[in-house]
Amino acid sequence: ALKNMEYIEFKTAKQHLIVRTKINKLGQKILKVLNIPLPKIITPYNEFKEKYKI
């Protein structure tokens, strides 16, 4: 379920962002059980990288 989460990474001259596009109910439950907050829909890349250790 976690592998099915979908994200889009995009860059502009001023921004580098991650956009969460898909997460199913099972993925949400797994994150909750592991005490990992659900990613915001739009997150600055550096914040996403630090928070989720990618």
PyMOL Python script that loads the backbone (N, CA, C, O; Angstrom):
from pymol import cmd

cmd.read_pdbstr("""\
ATOM      1  N   ALA A   1       0.825  -1.199   0.000  1.00  0.00           N
ATOM      2  CA  ALA A   1       0.000   0.000   0.000  1.00  0.00           C
ATOM      3  C   ALA A   1       0.866   1.259   0.000  1.00  0.00           C
ATOM      4  O   ALA A   1       0.528   2.248  -0.651  1.00  0.00           O
ATOM      5  N   LEU A   2       1.991   1.222   0.734  1.00  0.00           N
ATOM      6  CA  LEU A   2       2.849   2.411   0.785  1.00  0.00           C
ATOM      7  C   LEU A   2       3.569   2.637  -0.536  1.00  0.00           C
ATOM      8  O   LEU A   2       3.827   3.781  -0.910  1.00  0.00           O
ATOM      9  N   LYS A   3       3.895   1.569  -1.244  1.00  0.00           N
ATOM     10  CA  LYS A   3       4.548   1.715  -2.544  1.00  0.00           C
ATOM     11  C   LYS A   3       3.630   2.332  -3.577  1.00  0.00           C
ATOM     12  O   LYS A   3       4.098   2.865  -4.583  1.00  0.00           O
ATOM     13  N   ASN A   4       2.320   2.268  -3.342  1.00  0.00           N
ATOM     14  CA  ASN A   4       1.358   2.821  -4.295  1.00  0.00           C
ATOM     15  C   ASN A   4       1.121   4.310  -4.123  1.00  0.00           C
ATOM     16  O   ASN A   4       0.402   4.915  -4.918  1.00  0.00           O
ATOM     17  N   MET A   5       1.718   4.916  -3.090  1.00  0.00           N
ATOM     18  CA  MET A   5       1.580   6.362  -2.930  1.00  0.00           C
ATOM     19  C   MET A   5       2.255   7.027  -4.120  1.00  0.00           C
ATOM     20  O   MET A   5       3.327   6.606  -4.556  1.00  0.00           O
ATOM     21  N   GLU A   6       1.624   8.060  -4.635  1.00  0.00           N
ATOM     22  CA  GLU A   6       2.168   8.746  -5.798  1.00  0.00           C
ATOM     23  C   GLU A   6       2.480  10.200  -5.473  1.00  0.00           C
ATOM     24  O   GLU A   6       1.733  10.882  -4.772  1.00  0.00           O
ATOM     25  N   TYR A   7       3.605  10.644  -6.005  1.00  0.00           N
ATOM     26  CA  TYR A   7       4.065  12.012  -5.816  1.00  0.00           C
ATOM     27  C   TYR A   7       4.568  12.559  -7.133  1.00  0.00           C
ATOM     28  O   TYR A   7       5.032  11.815  -7.997  1.00  0.00           O
ATOM     29  N   ILE A   8       4.469  13.866  -7.275  1.00  0.00           N
ATOM     30  CA  ILE A   8       5.041  14.553  -8.420  1.00  0.00           C
ATOM     31  C   ILE A   8       6.057  15.547  -7.868  1.00  0.00           C
ATOM     32  O   ILE A   8       5.760  16.305  -6.945  1.00  0.00           O
ATOM     33  N   GLU A   9       7.230  15.535  -8.429  1.00  0.00           N
ATOM     34  CA  GLU A   9       8.272  16.494  -8.055  1.00  0.00           C
ATOM     35  C   GLU A   9       8.385  17.498  -9.188  1.00  0.00           C
ATOM     36  O   GLU A   9       8.496  17.119 -10.354  1.00  0.00           O
ATOM     37  N   PHE A  10       8.355  18.782  -8.845  1.00  0.00           N
ATOM     38  CA  PHE A  10       8.567  19.764  -9.900  1.00  0.00           C
ATOM     39  C   PHE A  10       9.387  20.932  -9.395  1.00  0.00           C
ATOM     40  O   PHE A  10       9.382  21.271  -8.212  1.00  0.00           O
ATOM     41  N   LYS A  11      10.090  21.532 -10.338  1.00  0.00           N
ATOM     42  CA  LYS A  11      10.985  22.646 -10.040  1.00  0.00           C
ATOM     43  C   LYS A  11      10.642  23.817 -10.946  1.00  0.00           C
ATOM     44  O   LYS A  11      10.284  23.653 -12.112  1.00  0.00           O
ATOM     45  N   THR A  12      10.764  25.004 -10.367  1.00  0.00           N
ATOM     46  CA  THR A  12      10.704  26.233 -11.145  1.00  0.00           C
ATOM     47  C   THR A  12      11.999  26.979 -10.840  1.00  0.00           C
ATOM     48  O   THR A  12      12.851  26.476 -10.108  1.00  0.00           O
ATOM     49  N   ALA A  13      12.138  28.131 -11.380  1.00  0.00           N
ATOM     50  CA  ALA A  13      13.343  28.920 -11.114  1.00  0.00           C
ATOM     51  C   ALA A  13      13.462  29.265  -9.624  1.00  0.00           C
ATOM     52  O   ALA A  13      14.567  29.466  -9.121  1.00  0.00           O
ATOM     53  N   LYS A  14      12.312  29.333  -8.912  1.00  0.00           N
ATOM     54  CA  LYS A  14      12.324  29.752  -7.518  1.00  0.00           C
ATOM     55  C   LYS A  14      11.889  28.676  -6.533  1.00  0.00           C
ATOM     56  O   LYS A  14      12.121  28.822  -5.333  1.00  0.00           O
ATOM     57  N   GLN A  15      11.269  27.604  -7.002  1.00  0.00           N
ATOM     58  CA  GLN A  15      10.728  26.614  -6.070  1.00  0.00           C
ATOM     59  C   GLN A  15      11.044  25.192  -6.502  1.00  0.00           C
ATOM     60  O   GLN A  15      11.206  24.905  -7.688  1.00  0.00           O
ATOM     61  N   HIS A  16      11.129  24.306  -5.512  1.00  0.00           N
ATOM     62  CA  HIS A  16      11.305  22.870  -5.723  1.00  0.00           C
ATOM     63  C   HIS A  16      10.294  22.208  -4.788  1.00  0.00           C
ATOM     64  O   HIS A  16      10.463  22.238  -3.569  1.00  0.00           O
ATOM     65  N   LEU A  17       9.244  21.613  -5.356  1.00  0.00           N
ATOM     66  CA  LEU A  17       8.127  21.126  -4.557  1.00  0.00           C
ATOM     67  C   LEU A  17       7.827  19.658  -4.825  1.00  0.00           C
ATOM     68  O   LEU A  17       8.180  19.113  -5.871  1.00  0.00           O
ATOM     69  N   ILE A  18       7.165  19.030  -3.850  1.00  0.00           N
ATOM     70  CA  ILE A  18       6.631  17.684  -3.981  1.00  0.00           C
ATOM     71  C   ILE A  18       5.119  17.806  -3.807  1.00  0.00           C
ATOM     72  O   ILE A  18       4.652  18.457  -2.873  1.00  0.00           O
ATOM     73  N   VAL A  19       4.358  17.186  -4.699  1.00  0.00           N
ATOM     74  CA  VAL A  19       2.904  17.200  -4.627  1.00  0.00           C
ATOM     75  C   VAL A  19       2.435  15.761  -4.444  1.00  0.00           C
ATOM     76  O   VAL A  19       2.734  14.893  -5.264  1.00  0.00           O
ATOM     77  N   ARG A  20       1.699  15.515  -3.362  1.00  0.00           N
ATOM     78  CA  ARG A  20       1.133  14.185  -3.117  1.00  0.00           C
ATOM     79  C   ARG A  20      -0.133  14.069  -3.934  1.00  0.00           C
ATOM     80  O   ARG A  20      -1.043  14.887  -3.796  1.00  0.00           O
ATOM     81  N   THR A  21      -0.200  13.042  -4.799  1.00  0.00           N
ATOM     82  CA  THR A  21      -1.364  12.905  -5.665  1.00  0.00           C
ATOM     83  C   THR A  21      -2.250  11.724  -5.310  1.00  0.00           C
ATOM     84  O   THR A  21      -3.437  11.734  -5.632  1.00  0.00           O
ATOM     85  N   LYS A  22      -1.700  10.698  -4.649  1.00  0.00           N
ATOM     86  CA  LYS A  22      -2.505   9.511  -4.368  1.00  0.00           C
ATOM     87  C   LYS A  22      -1.997   8.797  -3.126  1.00  0.00           C
ATOM     88  O   LYS A  22      -0.794   8.586  -2.971  1.00  0.00           O
ATOM     89  N   ILE A  23      -2.917   8.426  -2.243  1.00  0.00           N
ATOM     90  CA  ILE A  23      -2.626   7.536  -1.121  1.00  0.00           C
ATOM     91  C   ILE A  23      -3.939   6.836  -0.768  1.00  0.00           C
ATOM     92  O   ILE A  23      -4.956   7.491  -0.544  1.00  0.00           O
ATOM     93  N   ASN A  24      -3.910   5.514  -0.720  1.00  0.00           N
ATOM     94  CA  ASN A  24      -5.146   4.780  -0.443  1.00  0.00           C
ATOM     95  C   ASN A  24      -5.387   4.672   1.061  1.00  0.00           C
ATOM     96  O   ASN A  24      -4.535   5.046   1.866  1.00  0.00           O
ATOM     97  N   LYS A  25      -6.553   4.157   1.424  1.00  0.00           N
ATOM     98  CA  LYS A  25      -6.952   4.069   2.840  1.00  0.00           C
ATOM     99  C   LYS A  25      -5.993   3.182   3.638  1.00  0.00           C
ATOM    100  O   LYS A  25      -5.650   3.513   4.773  1.00  0.00           O
ATOM    101  N   LEU A  26      -5.557   2.057   3.057  1.00  0.00           N
ATOM    102  CA  LEU A  26      -4.639   1.176   3.765  1.00  0.00           C
ATOM    103  C   LEU A  26      -3.309   1.891   4.028  1.00  0.00           C
ATOM    104  O   LEU A  26      -2.744   1.764   5.114  1.00  0.00           O
ATOM    105  N   GLY A  27      -2.816   2.628   3.056  1.00  0.00           N
ATOM    106  CA  GLY A  27      -1.593   3.399   3.248  1.00  0.00           C
ATOM    107  C   GLY A  27      -1.737   4.419   4.361  1.00  0.00           C
ATOM    108  O   GLY A  27      -0.814   4.613   5.152  1.00  0.00           O
ATOM    109  N   GLN A  28      -2.884   5.067   4.426  1.00  0.00           N
ATOM    110  CA  GLN A  28      -3.148   6.037   5.490  1.00  0.00           C
ATOM    111  C   GLN A  28      -3.147   5.352   6.851  1.00  0.00           C
ATOM    112  O   GLN A  28      -2.595   5.886   7.814  1.00  0.00           O
ATOM    113  N   LYS A  29      -3.758   4.178   6.940  1.00  0.00           N
ATOM    114  CA  LYS A  29      -3.797   3.446   8.206  1.00  0.00           C
ATOM    115  C   LYS A  29      -2.403   3.010   8.642  1.00  0.00           C
ATOM    116  O   LYS A  29      -2.067   3.093   9.823  1.00  0.00           O
ATOM    117  N   ILE A  30      -1.592   2.547   7.692  1.00  0.00           N
ATOM    118  CA  ILE A  30      -0.228   2.117   8.006  1.00  0.00           C
ATOM    119  C   ILE A  30       0.576   3.287   8.566  1.00  0.00           C
ATOM    120  O   ILE A  30       1.260   3.141   9.579  1.00  0.00           O
ATOM    121  N   LEU A  31       0.497   4.444   7.915  1.00  0.00           N
ATOM    122  CA  LEU A  31       1.217   5.621   8.405  1.00  0.00           C
ATOM    123  C   LEU A  31       0.756   5.987   9.809  1.00  0.00           C
ATOM    124  O   LEU A  31       1.571   6.338  10.662  1.00  0.00           O
ATOM    125  N   LYS A  32      -0.557   5.905  10.051  1.00  0.00           N
ATOM    126  CA  LYS A  32      -1.094   6.253  11.366  1.00  0.00           C
ATOM    127  C   LYS A  32      -0.576   5.301  12.441  1.00  0.00           C
ATOM    128  O   LYS A  32      -0.183   5.744  13.520  1.00  0.00           O
ATOM    129  N   VAL A  33      -0.571   3.993  12.157  1.00  0.00           N
ATOM    130  CA  VAL A  33      -0.082   2.996  13.112  1.00  0.00           C
ATOM    131  C   VAL A  33       1.398   3.221  13.415  1.00  0.00           C
ATOM    132  O   VAL A  33       1.839   3.042  14.550  1.00  0.00           O
ATOM    133  N   LEU A  34       2.161   3.613  12.397  1.00  0.00           N
ATOM    134  CA  LEU A  34       3.595   3.862  12.575  1.00  0.00           C
ATOM    135  C   LEU A  34       3.883   5.252  13.131  1.00  0.00           C
ATOM    136  O   LEU A  34       5.041   5.632  13.305  1.00  0.00           O
ATOM    137  N   ASN A  35       2.815   6.013  13.411  1.00  0.00           N
ATOM    138  CA  ASN A  35       2.937   7.370  13.946  1.00  0.00           C
ATOM    139  C   ASN A  35       3.718   8.280  12.995  1.00  0.00           C
ATOM    140  O   ASN A  35       4.524   9.104  13.427  1.00  0.00           O
ATOM    141  N   ILE A  36       3.465   8.118  11.698  1.00  0.00           N
ATOM    142  CA  ILE A  36       4.069   8.964  10.665  1.00  0.00           C
ATOM    143  C   ILE A  36       2.964   9.854  10.122  1.00  0.00           C
ATOM    144  O   ILE A  36       1.958   9.346   9.626  1.00  0.00           O
ATOM    145  N   PRO A  37       3.126  11.175  10.203  1.00  0.00           N
ATOM    146  CA  PRO A  37       2.057  12.058   9.732  1.00  0.00           C
ATOM    147  C   PRO A  37       1.849  11.921   8.225  1.00  0.00           C
ATOM    148  O   PRO A  37       2.800  11.719   7.470  1.00  0.00           O
ATOM    149  N   LEU A  38       0.602  12.032   7.808  1.00  0.00           N
ATOM    150  CA  LEU A  38       0.264  12.015   6.392  1.00  0.00           C
ATOM    151  C   LEU A  38       0.924  13.215   5.723  1.00  0.00           C
ATOM    152  O   LEU A  38       0.775  14.340   6.199  1.00  0.00           O
ATOM    153  N   PRO A  39       1.647  12.998   4.630  1.00  0.00           N
ATOM    154  CA  PRO A  39       2.294  14.128   3.952  1.00  0.00           C
ATOM    155  C   PRO A  39       1.279  15.161   3.484  1.00  0.00           C
ATOM    156  O   PRO A  39       0.174  14.821   3.062  1.00  0.00           O
ATOM    157  N   LYS A  40       1.673  16.428   3.566  1.00  0.00           N
ATOM    158  CA  LYS A  40       0.821  17.502   3.055  1.00  0.00           C
ATOM    159  C   LYS A  40       0.667  17.323   1.544  1.00  0.00           C
ATOM    160  O   LYS A  40       1.462  16.631   0.908  1.00  0.00           O
ATOM    161  N   ILE A  41      -0.344  17.941   0.990  1.00  0.00           N
ATOM    162  CA  ILE A  41      -0.561  17.819  -0.453  1.00  0.00           C
ATOM    163  C   ILE A  41       0.582  18.487  -1.212  1.00  0.00           C
ATOM    164  O   ILE A  41       1.081  17.924  -2.186  1.00  0.00           O
ATOM    165  N   ILE A  42       1.001  19.666  -0.789  1.00  0.00           N
ATOM    166  CA  ILE A  42       2.148  20.347  -1.404  1.00  0.00           C
ATOM    167  C   ILE A  42       3.165  20.632  -0.318  1.00  0.00           C
ATOM    168  O   ILE A  42       2.846  21.241   0.702  1.00  0.00           O
ATOM    169  N   THR A  43       4.400  20.185  -0.545  1.00  0.00           N
ATOM    170  CA  THR A  43       5.465  20.332   0.446  1.00  0.00           C
ATOM    171  C   THR A  43       6.737  20.792  -0.249  1.00  0.00           C
ATOM    172  O   THR A  43       7.070  20.268  -1.312  1.00  0.00           O
ATOM    173  N   PRO A  44       7.458  21.756   0.316  1.00  0.00           N
ATOM    174  CA  PRO A  44       8.772  22.091  -0.228  1.00  0.00           C
ATOM    175  C   PRO A  44       9.662  20.840  -0.207  1.00  0.00           C
ATOM    176  O   PRO A  44       9.628  20.065   0.748  1.00  0.00           O
ATOM    177  N   TYR A  45      10.447  20.653  -1.251  1.00  0.00           N
ATOM    178  CA  TYR A  45      11.257  19.459  -1.410  1.00  0.00           C
ATOM    179  C   TYR A  45      12.165  19.201  -0.203  1.00  0.00           C
ATOM    180  O   TYR A  45      12.222  18.075   0.291  1.00  0.00           O
ATOM    181  N   ASN A  46      12.866  20.213   0.272  1.00  0.00           N
ATOM    182  CA  ASN A  46      13.797  20.011   1.391  1.00  0.00           C
ATOM    183  C   ASN A  46      13.070  19.558   2.658  1.00  0.00           C
ATOM    184  O   ASN A  46      13.578  18.710   3.393  1.00  0.00           O
ATOM    185  N   GLU A  47      11.895  20.112   2.915  1.00  0.00           N
ATOM    186  CA  GLU A  47      11.105  19.698   4.074  1.00  0.00           C
ATOM    187  C   GLU A  47      10.667  18.238   3.922  1.00  0.00           C
ATOM    188  O   GLU A  47      10.748  17.463   4.875  1.00  0.00           O
ATOM    189  N   PHE A  48      10.211  17.866   2.742  1.00  0.00           N
ATOM    190  CA  PHE A  48       9.775  16.505   2.471  1.00  0.00           C
ATOM    191  C   PHE A  48      10.941  15.527   2.651  1.00  0.00           C
ATOM    192  O   PHE A  48      10.801  14.472   3.270  1.00  0.00           O
ATOM    193  N   LYS A  49      12.080  15.905   2.100  1.00  0.00           N
ATOM    194  CA  LYS A  49      13.281  15.052   2.172  1.00  0.00           C
ATOM    195  C   LYS A  49      13.700  14.830   3.622  1.00  0.00           C
ATOM    196  O   LYS A  49      14.009  13.700   4.000  1.00  0.00           O
ATOM    197  N   GLU A  50      13.718  15.876   4.440  1.00  0.00           N
ATOM    198  CA  GLU A  50      14.113  15.756   5.847  1.00  0.00           C
ATOM    199  C   GLU A  50      13.100  14.951   6.648  1.00  0.00           C
ATOM    200  O   GLU A  50      13.476  14.085   7.438  1.00  0.00           O
ATOM    201  N   LYS A  51      11.836  15.231   6.449  1.00  0.00           N
ATOM    202  CA  LYS A  51      10.773  14.610   7.235  1.00  0.00           C
ATOM    203  C   LYS A  51      10.621  13.113   6.941  1.00  0.00           C
ATOM    204  O   LYS A  51      10.383  12.317   7.850  1.00  0.00           O
ATOM    205  N   TYR A  52      10.760  12.742   5.673  1.00  0.00           N
ATOM    206  CA  TYR A  52      10.511  11.360   5.281  1.00  0.00           C
ATOM    207  C   TYR A  52      11.799  10.607   4.916  1.00  0.00           C
ATOM    208  O   TYR A  52      11.747   9.484   4.416  1.00  0.00           O
ATOM    209  N   LYS A  53      12.940  11.230   5.167  1.00  0.00           N
ATOM    210  CA  LYS A  53      14.242  10.572   5.013  1.00  0.00           C
ATOM    211  C   LYS A  53      14.432   9.902   3.649  1.00  0.00           C
ATOM    212  O   LYS A  53      14.818   8.736   3.560  1.00  0.00           O
ATOM    213  N   ILE A  54      14.152  10.667   2.589  1.00  0.00           N
ATOM    214  CA  ILE A  54      14.369  10.115   1.250  1.00  0.00           C
ATOM    215  C   ILE A  54      15.667  10.624   0.677  1.00  0.00           C
ATOM    216  O   ILE A  54      16.026  10.271  -0.447  1.00  0.00           O
TER     217      ILE A  54
END
""", "prot")
cmd.dss("prot")
cmd.show_as("cartoon", "prot")
cmd.util.cbc("prot")
cmd.orient("prot")
